[in-house]
Amino acid sequence: MGGITFFEGKPIEKLIEVISQGFGTLYRPRAIRKEADAEAYKLLVLEKAKAKAAAENRLIEFETMSEMEQKIVYREHRKQVNIEKIIEIAAEELNQDSEVNSDKVDSDWTTRFFNLAEDISNEQMQELWGKILSGEVKKPGSFSLRTLELLKNITKYEAEIFTKFVQLNVRHSRGHFIPYIEQNTFEGYFNIPYSEILLMYEIGLLSSGPNIGLHFPALEFPALMFYEFGDTGIQVTTAAHEKQNSVAILSLTQIGLELAALIPFERNEQNIKYLCKALSTPYTKIILGKIVKEKGQVGLKDVFEYRP
């Protein structure tokens, strides 16, 4: 691995600054191998001592010490390789940007990040850690220490389940939600059994609580709501009516939202159909289209009406 010497620009300069802050030395390719190199040198010293000990009938003792030192060197080398892979992923992400936020990354955050990241060897999880590092460099404060702690303990299996929930997250002016009509329908559409919902509750990626939902009161006048579902905009116009309505929902926690920002949203027509079904009532008219944002304004193109 060649480090980040092939990348240039302010984002990369800031990344180097953050890495150097984390290691207490100016970062250069292979610079973080100093601990492993120190241990390797220590082994050479022990080899000389072992030769002397052999003449004094103490060979077993020094062989045992040598085995221990070799394990230390191996562990430190593996940690260094893990960190360099994560740094390279972050560098590749940042190399696509010309500017970054000028705010400093918190030193405690940096120290904690590298202390945790050194044990991440799974390639899929390294991708997430690399994106977190680049995201924090771009905008300090994007990822909390609680998020780092959770991500350290999450398994690949749990991450794959969480990705399914991310693909269902809807945003609107007052927050975000995952529509939940009822379990059989939810599982039928998305192959998400209730056990996976409980697992996301347990590890802290979904909020739990009784009677959680979106509540729509009776209306004296028509009302309009706008929802963002990836790059799809959903405009719901509700006519005046006297009957209240509600939609049961699931909700990502703050940690879940931070991690969701790392996962690409994939357009899926079945998911869009499900959302429209959840929001549809006898009083609603639903228009869909691709979101267009220009000069702070949000609009739709290629619009069409949802019909149950």
C-alpha positions as CSV (number, residue, x, y, z in Angstrom):
1,M,0.0,0.0,0.0
2,G,1.4,3.3,-1.0
3,G,-0.1,5.6,1.6
4,I,-1.6,8.9,0.4
5,T,1.4,10.4,-1.4
6,F,-0.5,10.3,-4.7
7,F,-3.2,12.6,-3.5
8,E,-3.1,16.4,-3.2
9,G,-5.2,19.3,-2.2
10,K,-6.6,20.9,1.0
11,P,-8.8,18.0,2.0
12,I,-5.8,15.7,1.9
13,E,-3.7,18.2,3.8
14,K,-6.3,18.3,6.5
15,L,-6.4,14.5,6.5
16,I,-2.7,14.3,7.1
17,E,-3.0,16.9,9.9
18,V,-5.7,14.8,11.6
19,I,-3.7,11.6,11.2
20,S,-0.6,13.3,12.6
21,Q,-2.6,14.5,15.5
22,G,-3.8,11.0,16.2
23,F,-0.3,9.5,16.2
24,G,1.6,12.4,17.7
25,T,4.0,12.6,14.7
26,L,3.9,14.1,11.3
27,Y,2.3,11.4,9.1
28,R,4.2,10.0,6.2
29,P,3.6,6.7,4.3
30,R,4.7,3.9,6.6
31,A,5.3,6.3,9.5
32,I,2.8,4.5,11.7
33,R,4.9,1.3,11.5
34,K,7.3,2.7,14.0
35,E,5.8,0.6,16.9
36,A,6.2,-2.6,14.8
37,D,9.7,-1.7,13.8
38,A,10.6,-1.1,17.4
39,E,9.3,-4.5,18.3
40,A,11.2,-6.1,15.4
41,Y,14.4,-4.5,16.6
42,K,13.7,-5.8,20.1
43,L,13.5,-9.3,18.7
44,L,17.0,-8.9,17.1
45,V,18.3,-8.0,20.5
46,L,16.6,-11.0,22.0
47,E,18.1,-13.3,19.4
48,K,21.6,-12.2,20.5
49,A,20.6,-12.7,24.1
50,K,19.2,-16.1,23.2
51,A,22.5,-17.2,21.7
52,K,24.3,-16.3,24.9
53,A,21.6,-18.0,27.1
54,A,22.0,-21.2,25.1
55,A,25.5,-21.5,26.4
56,E,24.2,-21.1,29.9
57,N,21.4,-23.8,29.6
58,R,18.6,-21.2,29.6
59,L,17.4,-21.7,26.0
60,I,13.8,-22.6,26.8
61,E,13.2,-19.4,28.7
62,F,14.4,-17.2,25.9
63,E,12.5,-19.2,23.3
64,T,9.4,-18.6,25.2
65,M,10.1,-14.9,25.4
66,S,10.9,-14.8,21.6
67,E,7.5,-16.4,20.8
68,M,5.8,-13.8,22.9
69,E,7.7,-11.0,21.1
70,Q,6.9,-12.4,17.7
71,K,3.2,-12.4,18.6
72,I,3.5,-8.7,19.6
73,V,5.2,-7.8,16.4
74,Y,2.5,-9.7,14.4
75,R,-0.3,-7.9,16.2
76,E,1.2,-4.5,15.8
77,H,1.9,-5.1,12.1
78,R,-1.7,-6.2,11.6
79,K,-3.0,-3.1,13.3
80,Q,-0.8,-0.9,11.2
81,V,-2.1,-2.6,8.0
82,N,-5.7,-2.1,9.1
83,I,-5.1,1.6,9.8
84,E,-3.3,2.2,6.5
85,K,-6.2,0.6,4.5
86,I,-8.7,2.8,6.3
87,I,-6.6,5.9,5.7
88,E,-6.4,5.1,2.0
89,I,-10.2,4.7,1.7
90,A,-10.6,8.1,3.5
91,A,-8.0,9.7,1.1
92,E,-9.8,8.3,-1.9
93,E,-13.1,9.8,-0.6
94,L,-11.5,13.2,0.1
95,N,-9.7,13.3,-3.2
96,Q,-13.0,13.9,-4.9
97,D,-13.6,17.1,-2.9
98,S,-11.8,20.5,-3.5
99,E,-12.7,22.0,-0.2
100,V,-13.4,21.0,3.4
101,N,-14.7,22.6,6.5
102,S,-11.9,24.6,8.2
103,D,-13.0,23.6,11.7
104,K,-10.5,21.4,13.7
105,V,-11.3,17.8,14.3
106,D,-11.4,17.2,18.1
107,S,-8.2,15.6,19.4
108,D,-10.0,13.2,21.7
109,W,-12.2,12.1,18.8
110,T,-9.1,11.5,16.7
111,T,-7.3,9.5,19.4
112,R,-10.4,7.3,20.0
113,F,-10.9,6.8,16.3
114,F,-7.4,5.3,15.7
115,N,-7.5,3.3,18.9
116,L,-10.6,1.6,17.7
117,A,-9.9,1.5,14.0
118,E,-6.7,-0.5,14.4
119,D,-8.6,-3.7,15.1
120,I,-10.9,-3.4,12.1
121,S,-9.8,-6.0,9.5
122,N,-13.0,-6.8,7.6
123,E,-12.9,-5.0,4.2
124,Q,-16.6,-4.0,4.3
125,M,-16.2,-2.5,7.8
126,Q,-13.0,-0.8,6.8
127,E,-15.0,1.0,4.0
128,L,-17.3,2.4,6.7
129,W,-14.5,3.5,8.9
130,G,-12.7,5.1,6.0
131,K,-15.9,7.0,5.2
132,I,-16.3,8.1,8.8
133,L,-12.8,9.5,8.8
134,S,-13.3,11.4,5.6
135,G,-16.7,12.6,6.8
136,E,-15.2,13.9,10.0
137,V,-12.4,15.7,8.2
138,K,-15.0,17.3,5.8
139,K,-17.3,18.4,8.7
140,P,-16.0,17.9,12.3
141,G,-18.8,16.7,14.6
142,S,-20.5,14.6,12.0
143,F,-19.8,11.4,14.0
144,S,-20.1,11.1,17.7
145,L,-17.8,9.0,20.0
146,R,-20.9,6.9,20.8
147,T,-21.2,6.1,17.1
148,L,-17.5,4.9,17.0
149,E,-18.1,2.7,20.0
150,L,-21.1,1.1,18.5
151,L,-19.5,0.6,15.1
152,K,-16.5,-1.1,16.7
153,N,-18.8,-3.8,18.0
154,I,-21.2,-4.2,15.1
155,T,-20.9,-7.4,13.1
156,K,-21.0,-7.7,9.3
157,Y,-24.3,-9.5,9.6
158,E,-25.8,-6.7,11.7
159,A,-24.5,-4.1,9.2
160,E,-26.2,-5.9,6.4
161,I,-29.5,-5.9,8.2
162,F,-29.1,-2.2,9.1
163,T,-28.6,-1.4,5.4
164,K,-32.1,-2.7,4.7
165,F,-33.6,-0.2,7.1
166,V,-31.5,2.6,5.7
167,Q,-33.1,2.0,2.3
168,L,-36.5,2.6,3.9
169,N,-35.8,5.8,5.7
170,V,-37.9,8.8,4.7
171,R,-37.1,12.4,5.5
172,H,-39.5,15.4,5.8
173,S,-39.5,18.8,7.3
174,R,-40.0,17.6,10.9
175,G,-37.7,14.6,10.9
176,H,-37.5,11.1,9.5
177,F,-39.3,7.8,9.7
178,I,-39.7,4.3,8.3
179,P,-43.4,3.5,7.6
180,Y,-44.6,0.4,9.3
181,I,-48.1,-0.7,8.2
182,E,-48.0,-4.0,10.1
183,Q,-45.6,-6.9,10.5
184,N,-46.9,-9.3,7.8
185,T,-47.0,-6.5,5.2
186,F,-43.6,-5.2,6.3
187,E,-42.0,-8.7,6.1
188,G,-43.7,-9.5,2.9
189,Y,-42.3,-6.4,1.1
190,F,-38.8,-6.3,2.6
191,N,-38.1,-9.8,4.0
192,I,-37.4,-8.2,7.4
193,P,-38.7,-10.5,10.2
194,Y,-39.6,-9.1,13.6
195,S,-36.4,-10.6,15.0
196,E,-34.3,-8.2,12.9
197,I,-36.3,-5.3,14.1
198,L,-35.7,-6.4,17.7
199,L,-32.0,-6.8,16.9
200,M,-31.7,-3.2,15.6
201,Y,-33.5,-2.0,18.8
202,E,-31.0,-4.1,20.9
203,I,-27.8,-2.7,19.4
204,G,-29.1,0.9,19.4
205,L,-29.8,1.7,15.8
206,L,-33.6,1.9,16.1
207,S,-35.6,3.8,18.6
208,S,-38.2,1.8,20.6
209,G,-41.2,3.1,22.4
210,P,-45.0,2.6,22.7
211,N,-47.4,4.2,20.2
212,I,-44.7,5.7,18.0
213,G,-46.2,7.0,14.8
214,L,-47.2,9.9,12.6
215,H,-50.5,11.4,13.5
216,F,-52.6,13.4,11.1
217,P,-55.5,15.4,12.6
218,A,-58.8,16.3,11.0
219,L,-58.4,19.3,8.6
220,E,-60.6,22.3,7.9
221,F,-58.5,23.2,4.9
222,P,-56.4,21.2,2.4
223,A,-52.8,20.6,3.5
224,L,-49.6,19.7,1.7
225,M,-46.6,17.6,2.9
226,F,-43.4,16.9,1.1
227,Y,-41.3,13.8,1.7
228,E,-37.8,12.9,0.5
229,F,-37.0,9.3,-0.3
230,G,-33.6,9.2,-1.7
231,D,-33.8,11.2,-4.9
232,T,-37.5,10.7,-5.1
233,G,-39.8,13.5,-3.9
234,I,-43.3,12.6,-2.7
235,Q,-45.9,15.4,-2.5
236,V,-49.0,14.5,-0.5
237,T,-52.0,16.8,-0.7
238,T,-54.7,16.0,1.8
239,A,-58.2,17.4,1.4
240,A,-60.3,18.8,4.2
241,H,-61.8,16.0,6.3
242,E,-63.1,15.2,9.8
243,K,-61.4,11.9,10.4
244,Q,-58.0,11.6,12.1
245,N,-55.4,9.3,10.7
246,S,-52.1,7.8,11.8
247,V,-49.2,5.8,10.4
248,A,-47.2,3.5,12.5
249,I,-43.5,4.0,12.1
250,L,-40.0,2.9,13.0
251,S,-37.3,5.5,13.6
252,L,-33.5,5.5,13.4
253,T,-31.6,6.7,16.4
254,Q,-29.1,9.5,16.2
255,I,-26.3,7.0,15.9
256,G,-28.4,5.2,13.2
257,L,-28.8,8.5,11.2
258,E,-25.0,9.1,11.4
259,L,-24.2,5.7,10.1
260,A,-27.0,5.9,7.5
261,A,-25.2,8.8,5.9
262,L,-22.4,6.4,4.9
263,I,-24.6,4.0,3.0
264,P,-25.6,4.8,-0.6
265,F,-29.4,5.0,-1.1
266,E,-30.6,2.6,-3.9
267,R,-33.8,3.5,-5.7
268,N,-36.3,0.7,-5.5
269,E,-39.8,0.9,-7.1
270,Q,-41.3,-1.6,-4.6
271,N,-40.1,0.6,-1.7
272,I,-41.6,3.7,-3.2
273,K,-44.9,1.8,-3.8
274,Y,-44.9,0.7,-0.1
275,L,-44.3,4.2,1.1
276,C,-47.2,5.6,-1.0
277,K,-49.4,2.9,0.3
278,A,-48.6,3.8,3.9
279,L,-49.3,7.5,3.3
280,S,-52.4,7.0,1.2
281,T,-55.9,7.7,2.5
282,P,-59.3,8.4,0.9
283,Y,-58.5,12.1,1.3
284,T,-55.0,12.2,-0.2
285,K,-53.5,12.8,-3.7
286,I,-49.9,11.7,-4.1
287,I,-47.6,13.1,-6.8
288,L,-44.1,11.7,-7.2
289,G,-41.0,12.8,-9.2
290,K,-37.3,13.2,-9.2
291,I,-36.0,15.8,-6.7
292,V,-34.4,18.9,-8.3
293,K,-32.6,21.4,-6.1
294,E,-31.6,24.8,-7.5
295,K,-30.7,28.0,-5.6
296,G,-32.1,26.7,-2.4
297,Q,-35.4,25.7,-4.0
298,V,-36.7,22.1,-4.2
299,G,-38.8,21.0,-7.1
300,L,-39.9,17.8,-9.0
301,K,-39.4,16.6,-12.5
302,D,-40.7,13.6,-14.4
303,V,-43.8,13.8,-12.2
304,F,-46.6,11.2,-12.1
305,E,-49.5,10.4,-9.8
306,Y,-49.6,7.4,-7.5
307,R,-52.7,5.3,-8.0
308,P,-53.4,2.4,-5.5
